[in-house]
Each structure stands twice: as structure tokens, then as C-alpha cells.
Amino acid sequence: MVTSTHEAHHSIFRHDQDLFPEVMEQVFGVVLGRAGRVTCLSTDLNELRPMERRADSVLLAGTSAR
């Protein structure tokens, strides 16, 4: 069951993409740095097979070369 709290958690990252690198560092110890770039991607996870899969949020984070 999808709740408003569940949707709010995903909405936060979709609307404030600068938050993602901070959370990755604080929770997982993964440092993306200020040069990190986060982009929201399609949540459509369909494959050639008829099975349909959808994600609540899909974020792509990268860093720039220094």
C-alpha cells in the first residue's frame, strides 16, 4: 500500500536533488562531493518481457573530474 508518507519521501528527493549527496554521505558514508550531479530519471523499469516493474524514484548521481 502506498501512503502519503511514502510518496513524500520520494517527492523530497525529486524536488531537492542537492539533498541526495548529503544523505548518501551521512547514511552510507559515500562521498559524492559538491561536484556531484543528481538527475531524476524515468521510473519505468519495463523490460522486453511482459513483466512490468516501476520504481518510486530513480536518481542518477555522478561526479565531475577535478
RODREN-992240 format. One record per atom (N, C-alpha, C, O): x, y, z; residue in one letter; residue number from 1; atom name. Coordinates in Angstrom, 1 decimal. Example, Ala and Ser with C-alpha at 12.3 -4.5 7.8 and 13.67 -1.06 7.14 Angstrom:
BEGIN
       X       Y       Z  residu  num  atome
    13.2    -5.7     7.8       a    1      N
    12.3    -4.5     7.8       a    1     CA
    13.2    -3.3     7.8       a    1      C
    14.2    -3.3     8.5       a    1      O
    12.8    -2.2     7.1       s    2      N
    13.7    -1.1     7.1       s    2     CA
    12.9     0.0     7.9       s    2      C
    13.4     1.1     8.0       s    2      O
This chain:
BEGIN
       X       Y       Z  residu  num  atome
     0.8    -1.2     0.0       m    1      N
     0.0     0.0     0.0       m    1     CA
     0.9     1.2     0.0       m    1      C
     1.8     1.4     0.8       m    1      O
     0.6     2.2    -0.9       v    2      N
     1.3     3.4    -1.0       v    2     CA
     0.7     4.5    -0.1       v    2      C
    -0.5     4.7    -0.3       v    2      O
     1.4     5.0     0.8       t    3      N
     0.9     6.0     1.7       t    3     CA
     1.4     7.4     1.4       t    3      C
     2.3     7.6     0.5       t    3      O
     0.8     8.4     1.9       s    4      N
     1.2     9.8     1.7       s    4     CA
     2.7    10.0     2.2       s    4      C
     3.4    10.8     1.6       s    4      O
     3.0     9.3     3.3       t    5      N
     4.4     9.4     3.8       t    5     CA
     5.4     8.8     2.8       t    5      C
     6.4     9.4     2.6       t    5      O
     5.0     7.7     2.3       h    6      N
     5.8     7.0     1.3       h    6     CA
     6.1     8.0     0.1       h    6      C
     7.2     8.1    -0.3       h    6      O
     5.0     8.5    -0.4       e    7      N
     5.1     9.5    -1.5       e    7     CA
     5.9    10.7    -1.2       e    7      C
     6.7    11.2    -2.0       e    7      O
     5.8    11.2     0.0       a    8      N
     6.5    12.4     0.5       a    8     CA
     8.0    12.1     0.5       a    8      C
     8.8    13.0     0.1       a    8      O
     8.4    11.0     0.9       h    9      N
     9.9    10.6     0.9       h    9     CA
    10.5    10.7    -0.5       h    9      C
    11.6    11.3    -0.6       h    9      O
     9.8    10.2    -1.4       h   10      N
    10.3    10.3    -2.8       h   10     CA
    10.2    11.7    -3.4       h   10      C
    11.1    12.1    -4.1       h   10      O
     9.2    12.4    -3.0       s   11      N
     9.0    13.7    -3.5       s   11     CA
    10.1    14.7    -3.0       s   11      C
    10.6    15.5    -3.8       s   11      O
    10.6    14.5    -1.8       i   12      N
    11.7    15.3    -1.3       i   12     CA
    12.9    15.2    -2.2       i   12      C
    13.5    16.2    -2.5       i   12      O
    13.3    14.0    -2.6       f   13      N
    14.5    13.9    -3.4       f   13     CA
    14.2    14.3    -4.8       f   13      C
    15.2    14.8    -5.5       f   13      O
    13.0    14.2    -5.4       r   14      N
    12.8    14.7    -6.7       r   14     CA
    12.8    16.2    -6.8       r   14      C
    13.2    16.8    -7.8       r   14      O
    12.4    16.8    -5.7       h   15      N
    12.3    18.3    -5.7       h   15     CA
    13.5    19.0    -5.1       h   15      C
    13.8    20.2    -5.4       h   15      O
    14.3    18.3    -4.3       d   16      N
    15.6    18.9    -3.8       d   16     CA
    16.7    17.9    -4.1       d   16      C
    17.1    17.1    -3.2       d   16      O
    17.2    17.9    -5.3       q   17      N
    18.2    16.9    -5.7       q   17     CA
    19.5    17.1    -5.0       q   17      C
    20.4    16.2    -5.0       q   17      O
    19.8    18.3    -4.5       d   18      N
    21.0    18.6    -3.7       d   18     CA
    21.0    17.8    -2.4       d   18      C
    22.1    17.6    -1.8       d   18      O
    19.9    17.4    -2.0       l   19      N
    19.8    16.6    -0.7       l   19     CA
    20.4    15.2    -0.8       l   19      C
    20.9    14.7     0.2       l   19      O
    20.3    14.6    -2.0       f   20      N
    20.7    13.2    -2.2       f   20     CA
    22.2    13.0    -1.8       f   20      C
    22.5    12.1    -1.1       f   20      O
    23.2    13.8    -2.3       p   21      N
    24.6    13.6    -1.9       p   21     CA
    24.8    13.7    -0.4       p   21      C
    25.6    13.0     0.2       p   21      O
    24.1    14.6     0.3       e   22      N
    24.2    14.7     1.7       e   22     CA
    23.7    13.5     2.4       e   22      C
    24.4    13.0     3.3       e   22      O
    22.6    12.9     2.0       v   23      N
    22.0    11.7     2.6       v   23     CA
    23.0    10.5     2.4       v   23      C
    23.2     9.7     3.3       v   23      O
    23.5    10.4     1.2       m   24      N
    24.4     9.3     0.8       m   24     CA
    25.6     9.3     1.7       m   24      C
    26.1     8.3     2.2       m   24      O
    26.1    10.5     2.0       e   25      N
    27.3    10.6     2.9       e   25     CA
    27.0    10.3     4.3       e   25      C
    27.7     9.6     5.0       e   25      O
    25.9    10.9     4.8       q   26      N
    25.5    10.7     6.2       q   26     CA
    25.1     9.3     6.6       q   26      C
    25.4     8.8     7.6       q   26      O
    24.3     8.7     5.7       v   27      N
    23.7     7.4     6.0       v   27     CA
    24.7     6.3     5.5       v   27      C
    24.8     5.3     6.3       v   27      O
    25.3     6.4     4.4       f   28      N
    26.1     5.3     3.8       f   28     CA
    27.6     5.5     3.8       f   28      C
    28.4     4.6     3.5       f   28      O
    28.0     6.8     4.1       g   29      N
    29.4     7.1     4.1       g   29     CA
    30.0     7.2     2.7       g   29      C
    31.2     7.2     2.5       g   29      O
    29.1     7.4     1.7       v   30      N
    29.5     7.5     0.3       v   30     CA
    29.6     9.0     0.0       v   30      C
    28.6     9.7     0.1       v   30      O
    30.8     9.5    -0.3       v   31      N
    31.0    10.9    -0.5       v   31     CA
    30.9    11.2    -2.0       v   31      C
    31.8    10.8    -2.8       v   31      O
    29.9    11.9    -2.5       l   32      N
    29.8    12.4    -3.8       l   32     CA
    30.4    13.7    -4.0       l   32      C
    30.7    14.1    -5.2       l   32      O
    30.5    14.5    -3.0       g   33      N
    31.1    15.8    -3.0       g   33     CA
    30.1    16.9    -3.7       g   33      C
    29.1    16.5    -4.2       g   33      O
    30.6    18.1    -3.6       r   34      N
    29.7    19.2    -4.2       r   34     CA
    29.7    19.1    -5.7       r   34      C
    28.7    19.7    -6.3       r   34      O
    30.7    18.5    -6.3       a   35      N
    30.7    18.4    -7.8       a   35     CA
    29.7    17.4    -8.3       a   35      C
    29.4    17.2    -9.5       a   35      O
    29.1    16.6    -7.3       g   36      N
    28.2    15.6    -7.7       g   36     CA
    26.9    16.2    -8.4       g   36      C
    26.5    17.2    -8.0       g   36      O
    26.4    15.4    -9.3       r   37      N
    25.2    15.9   -10.0       r   37     CA
    24.2    14.8   -10.0       r   37      C
    24.5    13.6   -10.2       r   37      O
    23.0    15.2    -9.6       v   38      N
    21.9    14.2    -9.5       v   38     CA
    20.8    14.6   -10.5       v   38      C
    20.4    15.7   -10.6       v   38      O
    20.3    13.6   -11.2       t   39      N
    19.3    13.8   -12.2       t   39     CA
    18.2    12.8   -12.0       t   39      C
    18.5    11.6   -11.8       t   39      O
    17.0    13.2   -12.0       c   40      N
    15.8    12.3   -11.9       c   40     CA
    15.7    11.6   -13.2       c   40      C
    15.7    12.3   -14.3       c   40      O
    15.5    10.3   -13.2       l   41      N
    15.3     9.5   -14.4       l   41     CA
    13.9     8.9   -14.4       l   41      C
    13.2     9.1   -13.5       l   41      O
    13.6     8.3   -15.5       s   42      N
    12.3     7.7   -15.7       s   42     CA
    12.1     6.6   -14.6       s   42      C
    13.1     5.9   -14.3       s   42      O
    11.0     6.4   -14.1       t   43      N
    10.7     5.3   -13.1       t   43     CA
    10.2     4.1   -13.8       t   43      C
     9.8     3.1   -13.2       t   43      O
    10.1     4.1   -15.2       d   44      N
     9.7     3.0   -15.9       d   44     CA
    10.8     1.9   -16.0       d   44      C
    11.8     2.2   -16.6       d   44      O
    10.6     0.8   -15.4       l   45      N
    11.6    -0.3   -15.4       l   45     CA
    11.2    -1.5   -16.2       l   45      C
    11.7    -2.6   -15.9       l   45      O
    10.4    -1.3   -17.2       n   46      N
     9.9    -2.4   -18.0       n   46     CA
    11.1    -3.0   -18.8       n   46      C
    12.1    -2.3   -19.1       n   46      O
    11.0    -4.3   -19.1       e   47      N
    11.9    -5.0   -19.9       e   47     CA
    11.2    -5.6   -21.1       e   47      C
    10.0    -5.3   -21.3       e   47      O
    11.9    -6.2   -22.0       l   48      N
    11.3    -6.8   -23.1       l   48     CA
    10.2    -7.9   -22.8       l   48      C
     9.3    -8.1   -23.5       l   48      O
    10.4    -8.5   -21.7       r   49      N
     9.4    -9.5   -21.2       r   49     CA
     8.2    -8.7   -20.7       r   49      C
     8.3    -7.5   -20.4       r   49      O
     7.1    -9.4   -20.7       p   50      N
     5.8    -8.7   -20.4       p   50     CA
     5.7    -8.2   -18.9       p   50      C
     4.8    -7.5   -18.6       p   50      O
     6.6    -8.6   -18.0       m   51      N
     6.5    -8.2   -16.7       m   51     CA
     6.8    -6.7   -16.5       m   51      C
     7.8    -6.2   -17.0       m   51      O
     6.0    -6.0   -15.8       e   52      N
     6.1    -4.6   -15.6       e   52     CA
     6.7    -4.3   -14.2       e   52      C
     6.2    -4.9   -13.2       e   52      O
     7.7    -3.5   -14.2       r   53      N
     8.3    -3.1   -12.9       r   53     CA
     8.4    -1.5   -12.9       r   53      C
     8.7    -0.9   -13.9       r   53      O
     8.0    -0.9   -11.8       r   54      N
     8.1     0.5   -11.7       r   54     CA
     8.8     0.8   -10.3       r   54      C
     8.5     0.2    -9.3       r   54      O
     9.7     1.8   -10.4       a   55      N
    10.3     2.3    -9.2       a   55     CA
     9.6     3.6    -8.7       a   55      C
     9.0     4.3    -9.5       a   55      O
     9.7     3.8    -7.4       d   56      N
     9.1     5.1    -6.9       d   56     CA
    10.0     6.3    -7.2       d   56      C
     9.4     7.3    -7.6       d   56      O
    11.3     6.1    -7.2       s   57      N
    12.2     7.2    -7.6       s   57     CA
    13.5     6.6    -8.2       s   57      C
    13.9     5.5    -7.7       s   57      O
    14.0     7.2    -9.2       v   58      N
    15.3     6.7    -9.8       v   58     CA
    16.1     8.0    -9.9       v   58      C
    15.8     8.9   -10.7       v   58      O
    17.3     8.0    -9.3       l   59      N
    18.2     9.1    -9.3       l   59     CA
    19.5     8.7    -9.8       l   59      C
    20.0     7.6    -9.5       l   59      O
    20.1     9.5   -10.7       l   60      N
    21.5     9.2   -11.2       l   60     CA
    22.4    10.3   -10.6       l   60      C
    22.2    11.5   -10.8       l   60      O
    23.5     9.8    -9.9       a   61      N
    24.4    10.7    -9.3       a   61     CA
    25.8    10.5    -9.9       a   61      C
    26.2     9.3   -10.0       a   61      O
    26.4    11.6   -10.2       g   62      N
    27.8    11.5   -10.8       g   62     CA
    28.7    12.6   -10.3       g   62      C
    28.2    13.5    -9.6       g   62      O
    29.9    12.4   -10.5       t   63      N
    30.9    13.4   -10.1       t   63     CA
    31.6    13.9   -11.3       t   63      C
    31.8    13.2   -12.3       t   63      O
    32.1    15.2   -11.2       s   64      N
    32.9    15.7   -12.3       s   64     CA
    34.4    15.5   -11.9       s   64      C
    34.8    15.5   -10.8       s   64      O
    35.2    15.4   -13.0       a   65      N
    36.6    15.2   -12.8       a   65     CA
    37.2    16.5   -12.3       a   65      C
    36.8    17.6   -12.7       a   65      O
    38.2    16.4   -11.5       r   66      N
    38.9    17.6   -10.9       r   66     CA
    40.2    17.8   -11.6       r   66      C
    40.9    18.8   -11.3       r   66      O
